[in-house]
Amino acid sequence: MEKVMNRIWLLAMMAMFSPLVTFAQDDPEVRSVSLIVDELTGGTITKTGQVESESDANMVVVTLTVTPDDGYKITKDDITVYAVYPIPSTPASGTRSPEISGILTLVGSDPESLSASREYQVTIDPSLDIWIEKADFQLLVPANDISGDENSSVTWTLSEGVLSIDGTGKTKDFDGLVPWNVSDITSVVVGAGVTGLGANIFQSCTNLTSIKINHGEKVLTLGENAIPQKEGLTIDVPANLLNEYLIAWSGYAIDSENKVEISGFTFAANHQYDTFVALQDIVVPSVLKAYTITGIDGSALVLTRVSEIAAGEPVLVFTEHQEISAFYTAATDGVVAGSNLLKVAPEGGKTVTIGQVYMLYNDKFYFTQAGTIPEGLVYLEPQSQNGTRSFYSLDGDGTTAIDSQRIVSVGGQSAWYSLDGRRLSTIPTRKGIYINNGKKVVIK
């Protein structure tokens, strides 16, 4: 009987504790926190680890690996991270409200090189996800960078008193603080790719005596006080740009190596065209436009713009600077003259009949009267005669009617020469002594 009672007690105890044994199990597995990253420029951020927090059993610590691309850098202060409720698909930037769980704090120190890959950690409730709204990867900027905008790449170097500005684009403006020792600078050389100098860039260079500009195509844009008002400062520029610098920087000592002066231009009031014959192969100065006339299309002359002029080649020139009668340019070699309806009267002149050729007068090529075109003057000779057209306009009015009052004289002029024997394209307008009809003529 006693054995039976003991067995009943044991079965009762087993029944009492069997639920504990049946339902006892390990803690549930911690949910894996997802990383949601908007599109980034300049680097990547990935989740590389997750562990339970030692200090808070209800939180997890997530490791983020940050890798800048080549040429970029970043600090943890440049990364904005939010905790958000899980959403199945990655949202576009700004679709998750930061008020959901607020901004998370990244833990970890920035490395000595901000362009190196590094790890940061963030502690988060495992029921949430991590959303990186932005990460400002920054382009690495050299210590000597003085670029003015994102489209420019301009740097400086200083050696033995010479400050060199090189690269492409424009420099930034300066407010008195410059990255070089101003007292060490005696000269400046601006590279051919630099298109603009910022405000006050050389303003504090008290020992500056010269600026050399190697830009071959156009004048630099200048910020306020970019070129200091300094007595004795000389500026050396490409010869074909010398006129533009003379116009823009009047008051400075402007000069250029291997410059060629061309003169004898006459632009009538409110008219901007003239004809010209070069005495040597030259580059067209940038304040002029030069054209050959390569054909006639109905009522229009076909103008072909040229950047170089061969010696003896007649061209049509245009300028917006009518007050200038002499220009500076650079010599060049090997220019080949192309097809051209413009001609130059040969030695002894050219005898013509009425309406055979046209000559420029007030921006129109008019019928000439019968006579002899003086030696050295330029005229237009069509490939075939058109007796119904009295003139060709350069301003586009396309008039075709015959007008006997528009027939210009071919006489009254003979070639003009400078004292050194250079033949001019027309009557000189600058003061000086010239040769005309074998005699010295003083223009006052």
GIBEL-V375085 format. One record per residue. N is the residue number from 1. RES is the residue in one small letter. BURIAL is 1 if it has 16 or more other ideal C-beta (glycine too) atoms within 10 Angstrom, else 0. Layout:
N;RES;BURIAL
N;RES;BURIAL
This chain:
1;m;0
2;e;0
3;k;0
4;v;0
5;m;0
6;n;0
7;r;0
8;i;0
9;w;0
10;l;0
11;l;0
12;a;0
13;m;0
14;m;0
15;a;0
16;m;0
17;f;0
18;s;0
19;p;0
20;l;0
21;v;0
22;t;0
23;f;0
24;a;0
25;q;0
26;d;0
27;d;0
28;p;0
29;e;0
30;v;0
31;r;0
32;s;0
33;v;1
34;s;1
35;l;1
36;i;1
37;v;1
38;d;1
39;e;0
40;l;1
41;t;0
42;g;1
43;g;1
44;t;0
45;i;1
46;t;0
47;k;1
48;t;0
49;g;0
50;q;1
51;v;0
52;e;0
53;s;0
54;e;0
55;s;0
56;d;0
57;a;0
58;n;0
59;m;0
60;v;1
61;v;1
62;v;1
63;t;0
64;l;1
65;t;0
66;v;1
67;t;0
68;p;1
69;d;0
70;d;0
71;g;0
72;y;1
73;k;1
74;i;1
75;t;0
76;k;1
77;d;0
78;d;1
79;i;1
80;t;0
81;v;1
82;y;1
83;a;1
84;v;1
85;y;0
86;p;0
87;i;0
88;p;0
89;s;0
90;t;0
91;p;0
92;a;0
93;s;0
94;g;0
95;t;0
96;r;1
97;s;0
98;p;0
99;e;0
100;i;0
101;s;1
102;g;0
103;i;0
104;l;1
105;t;0
106;l;1
107;v;0
108;g;0
109;s;0
110;d;1
111;p;0
112;e;0
113;s;0
114;l;1
115;s;1
116;a;0
117;s;0
118;r;1
119;e;0
120;y;1
121;q;0
122;v;1
123;t;0
124;i;1
125;d;0
126;p;1
127;s;0
128;l;1
129;d;1
130;i;1
131;w;1
132;i;1
133;e;1
134;k;0
135;a;1
136;d;1
137;f;1
138;q;1
139;l;0
140;l;0
141;v;0
142;p;0
143;a;0
144;n;0
145;d;1
146;i;1
147;s;1
148;g;1
149;d;0
150;e;0
151;n;0
152;s;1
153;s;0
154;v;1
155;t;1
156;w;1
157;t;0
158;l;0
159;s;0
160;e;0
161;g;0
162;v;0
163;l;1
164;s;0
165;i;1
166;d;1
167;g;1
168;t;0
169;g;1
170;k;1
171;t;1
172;k;1
173;d;1
174;f;1
175;d;0
176;g;0
177;l;0
178;v;1
179;p;0
180;w;0
181;n;0
182;v;0
183;s;0
184;d;0
185;i;1
186;t;0
187;s;1
188;v;1
189;v;1
190;v;1
191;g;0
192;a;0
193;g;1
194;v;1
195;t;1
196;g;1
197;l;1
198;g;1
199;a;0
200;n;1
201;i;1
202;f;1
203;q;1
204;s;1
205;c;1
206;t;0
207;n;0
208;l;1
209;t;0
210;s;1
211;i;1
212;k;1
213;i;1
214;n;0
215;h;1
216;g;0
217;e;0
218;k;0
219;v;1
220;l;1
221;t;0
222;l;1
223;g;1
224;e;0
225;n;0
226;a;1
227;i;1
228;p;1
229;q;0
230;k;0
231;e;0
232;g;0
233;l;1
234;t;0
235;i;1
236;d;1
237;v;1
238;p;1
239;a;1
240;n;1
241;l;1
242;l;1
243;n;1
244;e;1
245;y;1
246;l;1
247;i;0
248;a;0
249;w;1
250;s;0
251;g;0
252;y;1
253;a;0
254;i;1
255;d;0
256;s;1
257;e;0
258;n;0
259;k;1
260;v;1
261;e;0
262;i;1
263;s;1
264;g;1
265;f;1
266;t;0
267;f;1
268;a;0
269;a;0
270;n;0
271;h;1
272;q;1
273;y;1
274;d;1
275;t;1
276;f;1
277;v;1
278;a;1
279;l;0
280;q;0
281;d;1
282;i;1
283;v;1
284;v;1
285;p;1
286;s;1
287;v;1
288;l;1
289;k;1
290;a;1
291;y;1
292;t;1
293;i;1
294;t;0
295;g;0
296;i;1
297;d;0
298;g;0
299;s;0
300;a;0
301;l;1
302;v;0
303;l;1
304;t;0
305;r;0
306;v;1
307;s;0
308;e;1
309;i;1
310;a;1
311;a;0
312;g;0
313;e;1
314;p;1
315;v;1
316;l;1
317;v;1
318;f;1
319;t;1
320;e;0
321;h;0
322;q;0
323;e;0
324;i;1
325;s;1
326;a;0
327;f;1
328;y;1
329;t;1
330;a;1
331;a;0
332;t;1
333;d;0
334;g;0
335;v;1
336;v;0
337;a;0
338;g;0
339;s;0
340;n;1
341;l;1
342;l;1
343;k;0
344;v;1
345;a;1
346;p;0
347;e;0
348;g;0
349;g;1
350;k;1
351;t;0
352;v;1
353;t;0
354;i;0
355;g;1
356;q;1
357;v;1
358;y;1
359;m;1
360;l;1
361;y;1
362;n;0
363;d;1
364;k;1
365;f;1
366;y;1
367;f;1
368;t;1
369;q;1
370;a;0
371;g;1
372;t;0
373;i;1
374;p;1
375;e;1
376;g;1
377;l;1
378;v;1
379;y;1
380;l;1
381;e;0
382;p;1
383;q;0
384;s;0
385;q;0
386;n;0
387;g;0
388;t;0
389;r;1
390;s;1
391;f;1
392;y;1
393;s;1
394;l;1
395;d;0
396;g;0
397;d;0
398;g;0
399;t;0
400;t;0
401;a;0
402;i;0
403;d;0
404;s;0
405;q;0
406;r;0
407;i;1
408;v;1
409;s;0
410;v;1
411;g;0
412;g;0
413;q;1
414;s;0
415;a;1
416;w;1
417;y;1
418;s;1
419;l;0
420;d;0
421;g;0
422;r;1
423;r;1
424;l;1
425;s;1
426;t;1
427;i;0
428;p;1
429;t;1
430;r;0
431;k;0
432;g;0
433;i;0
434;y;1
435;i;1
436;n;1
437;n;0
438;g;0
439;k;0
440;k;0
441;v;0
442;v;0
443;i;0
444;k;0
